[in-house]
């Protein structure tokens, strides 16, 4: 069957459907043995002491360890053959960061990971699992076929909401190597009658599944190698996609429809050459799968959007969805960079580059972070940092390097002047405002009024005709939070004085 053909859905129903956790699928890896530890449960269950200790060890080690493993994770919502909605978590762990144990007897390498997954729905812990992954491969095995762990987990969704997954990993052969990945997805209630399309799985490969094999990567007769990093480009020029359509017989009057996709740039403009692929399909079943591929080798480095769905015979959209993807072609995403900026960054080691990027969090976007974390060498990080400083500088800065110097200088000042028990000074609200807007014209402090929590009012006379920022220590840990501002782009709460009164309570841990 051609990769672009559609099929009737033949999902195996997920079970059990109790307690929020459905079924977890593992497999698809040569000679891999999975030693499962019983999943952690919430208030409805009992936590075995050994599992609690392992989870706490992993979290504690991750806090102290240097991130090295570079895992990635992506969440999608689909529906099975019984119209049961489920959450699919695709995750990958590159082997390049792992420390295998060599067995001289049979000249093999054994990899061992401890993983802890926590899923939150609307900020409430919804499901947890802690387990081990152990795999042994021949020492001379092809690195291409064993370059990463790729797996999928699936959970029945008992209610729509915003789901946030946190996956923590620990290399059991080198415990100081730990890392984590996070991903979020706003799920929905699928209609039983209207035309719907699922979230899309962007992949590095889709191939016919080997008959009789059981793998978490298999779906409707195909083996889908998801790309949870969502990164394509020089090393992965082909983009494969998979999504599902539901209620075709119920919602469509015509005997045919068009499956389509296109790619947009950051400005929402269609990319030439990738600006519309339509395929006419016969309506054969109530549901179908839609798969295909595209070459993105001509795309420059940057952030793009994959737009996909179904359309009628006149190419009018009937159901439409979008998903971000990232392209890295081995060059900075913006062209010209001041040579002096490159010279400054050339003196930094990789760990210093990581620290500098971390301090840029007040001006970067999640897409910037995802692309930066995908880079695995210092030179690529230097080039990308240079481009970020240039592209994020305000209009009144003549060159990226001067903006960089001012920004980092303010961050160093904020780190020493605004510390709290919860975070470094540059990470807090006062640090952010100081870094972005500079020193205030005047500061009013109130620390001894028994009727209010301690607070500060910063005044900027030359900003937007005069604005104020109000910070309050509502926790008692010198963690001054922004509670009100008259700046048009900041939090505004005219009733801020009531929110910091002594009887208003603490928002610690919110």
ChimeraX attribute file (.defattr): number of C-alpha atoms within 10 A of each C-alpha:
attribute: neighborCount
match mode: 1-to-1
recipient: residues
	/A:1	7
	/A:2	8
	/A:3	15
	/A:4	16
	/A:5	14
	/A:6	22
	/A:7	17
	/A:8	16
	/A:9	21
	/A:10	15
	/A:11	14
	/A:12	11
	/A:13	15
	/A:14	18
	/A:15	12
	/A:16	12
	/A:17	15
	/A:18	9
	/A:19	14
	/A:20	16
	/A:21	20
	/A:22	20
	/A:23	16
	/A:24	15
	/A:25	15
	/A:26	19
	/A:27	18
	/A:28	18
	/A:29	18
	/A:30	11
	/A:31	12
	/A:32	16
	/A:33	15
	/A:34	14
	/A:35	11
	/A:36	11
	/A:37	15
	/A:38	13
	/A:39	17
	/A:40	20
	/A:41	18
	/A:42	13
	/A:43	7
	/A:44	7
	/A:45	9
	/A:46	9
	/A:47	15
	/A:48	12
	/A:49	9
	/A:50	10
	/A:51	17
	/A:52	13
	/A:53	12
	/A:54	17
	/A:55	21
	/A:56	13
	/A:57	14
	/A:58	22
	/A:59	19
	/A:60	11
	/A:61	18
	/A:62	20
	/A:63	12
	/A:64	11
	/A:65	15
	/A:66	13
	/A:67	17
	/A:68	18
	/A:69	21
	/A:70	22
	/A:71	27
	/A:72	23
	/A:73	25
	/A:74	23
	/A:75	25
	/A:76	19
	/A:77	24
	/A:78	23
	/A:79	23
	/A:80	16
	/A:81	14
	/A:82	12
	/A:83	15
	/A:84	15
	/A:85	23
	/A:86	21
	/A:87	19
	/A:88	20
	/A:89	19
	/A:90	23
	/A:91	21
	/A:92	21
	/A:93	21
	/A:94	16
	/A:95	17
	/A:96	14
	/A:97	16
	/A:98	22
	/A:99	19
	/A:100	21
	/A:101	15
	/A:102	16
	/A:103	13
	/A:104	9
	/A:105	6
	/A:106	9
	/A:107	11
	/A:108	16
	/A:109	18
	/A:110	17
	/A:111	19
	/A:112	21
	/A:113	20
	/A:114	21
	/A:115	22
	/A:116	22
	/A:117	20
	/A:118	17
	/A:119	20
	/A:120	17
	/A:121	19
	/A:122	13
	/A:123	12
	/A:124	11
	/A:125	16
	/A:126	18
	/A:127	20
	/A:128	20
	/A:129	20
	/A:130	22
	/A:131	20
	/A:132	17
	/A:133	18
	/A:134	15
	/A:135	17
	/A:136	19
	/A:137	18
	/A:138	14
	/A:139	16
	/A:140	9
	/A:141	11
	/A:142	10
	/A:143	11
	/A:144	7
	/A:145	9
	/A:146	15
	/A:147	12
	/A:148	17
	/A:149	15
	/A:150	24
	/A:151	21
	/A:152	23
	/A:153	17
	/A:154	22
	/A:155	22
	/A:156	25
	/A:157	23
	/A:158	16
	/A:159	13
	/A:160	14
	/A:161	16
	/A:162	15
	/A:163	21
	/A:164	20
	/A:165	23
	/A:166	16
	/A:167	21
	/A:168	21
	/A:169	28
	/A:170	28
	/A:171	23
	/A:172	20
	/A:173	15
	/A:174	14
	/A:175	17
	/A:176	16
	/A:177	21
	/A:178	29
	/A:179	23
	/A:180	21
	/A:181	19
	/A:182	17
	/A:183	16
	/A:184	17
	/A:185	17
	/A:186	14
	/A:187	21
	/A:188	13
	/A:189	11
	/A:190	20
	/A:191	11
	/A:192	12
	/A:193	13
	/A:194	15
	/A:195	20
	/A:196	22
	/A:197	25
	/A:198	21
	/A:199	21
	/A:200	23
	/A:201	25
	/A:202	28
	/A:203	22
	/A:204	20
	/A:205	17
	/A:206	22
	/A:207	12
	/A:208	15
	/A:209	17
	/A:210	12
	/A:211	8
	/A:212	6
	/A:213	9
	/A:214	13
	/A:215	17
	/A:216	19
	/A:217	22
	/A:218	20
	/A:219	17
	/A:220	15
	/A:221	15
	/A:222	15
	/A:223	18
	/A:224	23
	/A:225	22
	/A:226	25
	/A:227	24
	/A:228	22
	/A:229	22
	/A:230	22
	/A:231	23
	/A:232	24
	/A:233	21
	/A:234	18
	/A:235	11
	/A:236	18
	/A:237	19
	/A:238	16
	/A:239	22
	/A:240	21
	/A:241	24
	/A:242	21
	/A:243	20
	/A:244	22
	/A:245	24
	/A:246	26
	/A:247	19
	/A:248	22
	/A:249	17
	/A:250	14
	/A:251	15
	/A:252	17
	/A:253	10
	/A:254	12
	/A:255	11
	/A:256	16
	/A:257	22
	/A:258	22
	/A:259	25
	/A:260	20
	/A:261	23
	/A:262	20
	/A:263	25
	/A:264	19
	/A:265	15
	/A:266	11
	/A:267	8
	/A:268	10
	/A:269	12
	/A:270	17
	/A:271	15
	/A:272	12
	/A:273	13
	/A:274	17
	/A:275	13
	/A:276	14
	/A:277	14
	/A:278	16
	/A:279	14
	/A:280	15
	/A:281	17
	/A:282	12
	/A:283	18
	/A:284	14
	/A:285	15
	/A:286	16
	/A:287	25
	/A:288	21
	/A:289	21
	/A:290	22
	/A:291	21
	/A:292	18
	/A:293	17
	/A:294	14
	/A:295	15
	/A:296	18
	/A:297	17
	/A:298	13
	/A:299	22
	/A:300	19
	/A:301	19
	/A:302	20
	/A:303	19
	/A:304	23
	/A:305	21
	/A:306	18
	/A:307	19
	/A:308	25
	/A:309	25
	/A:310	26
	/A:311	21
	/A:312	16
	/A:313	15
	/A:314	8
	/A:315	14
	/A:316	10
	/A:317	15
	/A:318	18
	/A:319	17
	/A:320	15
	/A:321	16
	/A:322	16
	/A:323	15
	/A:324	17
	/A:325	20
	/A:326	20
	/A:327	22
	/A:328	26
	/A:329	18
	/A:330	16
	/A:331	15
	/A:332	21
	/A:333	19
	/A:334	16
	/A:335	9
	/A:336	11
	/A:337	19
	/A:338	14
	/A:339	11
	/A:340	14
	/A:341	22
	/A:342	16
	/A:343	13
	/A:344	12
	/A:345	21
	/A:346	15
	/A:347	11
	/A:348	14
	/A:349	12
	/A:350	17
	/A:351	11
	/A:352	13
	/A:353	19
	/A:354	17
	/A:355	10
	/A:356	16
	/A:357	21
	/A:358	13
	/A:359	17
	/A:360	20
	/A:361	14
	/A:362	14
	/A:363	15
	/A:364	15
	/A:365	10
	/A:366	9
	/A:367	14
	/A:368	18
	/A:369	14
	/A:370	16
	/A:371	21
	/A:372	17
	/A:373	15
	/A:374	18
	/A:375	15
	/A:376	12
	/A:377	9
	/A:378	18
	/A:379	16
	/A:380	17
	/A:381	22
	/A:382	25
	/A:383	20
	/A:384	23
	/A:385	23
	/A:386	27
	/A:387	22
	/A:388	22
	/A:389	24
	/A:390	24
	/A:391	15
	/A:392	14
	/A:393	18
	/A:394	12
	/A:395	7
	/A:396	7
	/A:397	12
	/A:398	11
	/A:399	17
	/A:400	22
	/A:401	23
	/A:402	15
	/A:403	18
	/A:404	21
	/A:405	12
	/A:406	13
	/A:407	21
	/A:408	16
	/A:409	12
	/A:410	20
	/A:411	22
	/A:412	15
	/A:413	15
	/A:414	22
	/A:415	17
	/A:416	12
	/A:417	14
	/A:418	20
	/A:419	20
	/A:420	17
	/A:421	10
	/A:422	11
	/A:423	12
	/A:424	16
	/A:425	23
	/A:426	25
	/A:427	22
	/A:428	21
	/A:429	18
	/A:430	24
	/A:431	26
	/A:432	20
	/A:433	20
	/A:434	20
	/A:435	24
	/A:436	14
	/A:437	13
	/A:438	14
	/A:439	14
	/A:440	18
	/A:441	13
	/A:442	11
	/A:443	14
	/A:444	10
	/A:445	13
	/A:446	12
	/A:447	12
	/A:448	10
	/A:449	11
	/A:450	9
	/A:451	10
	/A:452	20
	/A:453	23
	/A:454	22
	/A:455	23
	/A:456	19
	/A:457	19
	/A:458	21
	/A:459	20
	/A:460	20
	/A:461	13
	/A:462	10
	/A:463	13
	/A:464	10
	/A:465	8
	/A:466	12
	/A:467	16
	/A:468	19
	/A:469	23
	/A:470	25
	/A:471	23
	/A:472	27
	/A:473	23
	/A:474	24
	/A:475	16
	/A:476	14
	/A:477	12
	/A:478	16
	/A:479	23
	/A:480	24
	/A:481	17
	/A:482	24
	/A:483	23
	/A:484	20
	/A:485	21
	/A:486	17
	/A:487	16
	/A:488	9
	/A:489	7
	/A:490	13
	/A:491	14
	/A:492	16
	/A:493	14
	/A:494	12
	/A:495	10
	/A:496	16
	/A:497	15
	/A:498	11
	/A:499	18
	/A:500	21
	/A:501	16
	/A:502	15
	/A:503	11
	/A:504	12
	/A:505	12
	/A:506	15
	/A:507	9
	/A:508	11
	/A:509	5
	/A:510	5
